Amino acid sequence: MSTETSSGIGDEERQMARTTAIGLGIWLALTIAAVVLLLLFGDAISSLFV
């Protein structure tokens, strides 16, 4: 009985870790994309506001 309970908790933690890792991966990809876009088009974007 206790092994089933601890196995269920381990599965929940594994799923939560996977969800967190996916979220961090998406956040990192978006951050890198934003930096690349600013490096490529920063002058054009800033000229729109100046």
Secondary structure as GFF3:
##gff-version 3
##sequence-region A 1 50
A	DSSP	alpha_helix	2	49	.	.	.	ID=ss1
###
